[in-house]
Amino acid sequence: MDNMDINTIQSAYFIGAGGIGMSALVRFFLFKGKYVAGYDRTSSELTEKLIAEGANIHYTEDIGLIPKKCLDKKTTLVIYTPAVPATHKELDYFVKNGFQVCKRSQVLGLITRYGKALCVAGTHGKTTTSAMAAHLLHQSHIDCTAFLGGISKNYGTNLILSGKSEFIVAEADEFDRSFHWLSPYMSVITATDPDHLDVYETKEAYIESFAKYTSLILPGGCLIIHKNLELIPRINEGVRIYSYSRNEGDFHASRIRIGGGKIIIDFVTPSTVIADVELGVPVLVNIENSVAAMALAWLNGVSEEEIKRGMASFRGVERRFDFKIKRDNLILLSDYAHHPEEIKQSVTSIRELYKDKKITAIFQPHLYTRTRDFYREFAESLSLLDEVILLDIYPAREKPIPGVTSRLIYDQLRPNIQKVMCSKENLLNTLKDWPIEVLIVLGAGDVDNYVPAIQALLENNYK
């Protein structure tokens, strides 16, 4: 892997091509003029777009469908996602026949060595923060290439390309210790609330993984770390450390003005204040995200004027505080929040925006292990709502665990909350006669596929 040169590869074959992180690499290799093919379990809007952009993707696990151009082990790189089981027939074929087979994170790590990598790590906030940072740089005179963990609403894609900039903005994902492959020039760490305990088992191991990640920041670079984390960084000599948070630290916000659907802040840096920065996506949690993103931009030479213009024109990321209906009498939004702390931030932000409205959430828990480990915390965060519609657990890569169902969360919700358990199939039926003021669809599973139908139902009910 270490001696691999992306320029000598002629073909890239992806197993799990339609994943959000994988698809950015598919697009990158297409941009580099490589032959790109691959497999995914199901067709999606994203895989169809990749096919239209030139990738050869199929949906049946079958060695016979691997194109000839991907059968030369000297010129083909095989990239897979950890969500694919080791028993996958195509993956097994490539491994047994001595092909160069890499995880997505290894390949992203290799790409980060070709430039100055600006990485965003943390339990939550990393997709929005990295998308903000990428937008700030890309629309400035500095520019960047960016690999994002979501679809940017400014660009309609998860890959931003630059022919001239040495900067690479990337999300640093801690799942499966993926971020240990990266070579960051600078990094933000947003949060270290334990997650992925199916991989890490203990909170201590989770935080240790972040400490190891800080040791990868290159001399001459920086760590921009949220102020109150239980993390002792292990940094190289010649790496500067800056703190940030909403109200204090080397970088923070002051004179926060919230009202009339807007949030305006002054951005405080170690040596200057940029006054009257308007947030393009005015939700509370984005105050901190924007401080971290602006810190990255400011440290790398983006001008004050470019920072202000970039923040005001930022449109957000699909499924992150993604408003679908925004009327006086009806609000619908979709949010990827799937960790108790994210749900808490999400609900608190909405409460701040809509103080006197009834807030209803549809929540689909993601993973049996995460539900088992955090069902009490999930119930606590969801209890900040007025009403909860709770769906079955989305298994993703996991097999069921006896006794672990959504009922664990349901039974812990505060007594006076209006709550109902519901199957996905029955969701629209349940919503049909449910009076809605503000509805938020929460979760990282496939509940988002139902959002267009929910939107159509609500628009019809509230003409």
Buried (B, 14 or more C-beta within 10 A) or exposed (E): EEEBEBEEBBBBBBBBBBBBBBBBBBBBBBBEEBBBBBBBBEEBEBBEBBBEBBBBBBBEBEEEBBBEBBBEBEBBBBBBBBBBEEEBEBBEBBBEEEBBBBBBBBBBBBBBEEBBBBBBBBBBBBBBBBBBBBBBBBBBEBBBBBBBBBBBBBBEBBBBBBEEBBBBBBBBBBBBBBBBBBBBBBBBBBBBBBBBBBBBEEBEEBBBBBBEBBEBBBEEBBBBBBBEBEBEBBBEEEBBEBBBBBEBBBBBBEEEEBEEEEBBBBBBBEEEEBBEBBBBBBBBBBBBBBBBBBBBBBBBEBBBEBBBBBBEEBBBBBBBBBEBBEEEEBBBBBBBBBBBBBBBBBBBBBBBBEEEBBBBBBBBBBBBBBBBBBBEBBBBBBBBBBBBBBBBBBBBEBEEBEEBBBEBBBEBBEEEBEBEBBEBEEBEEBBEEBEBBBBBBBBBBBBBEBBEEBBEBBBEBEE
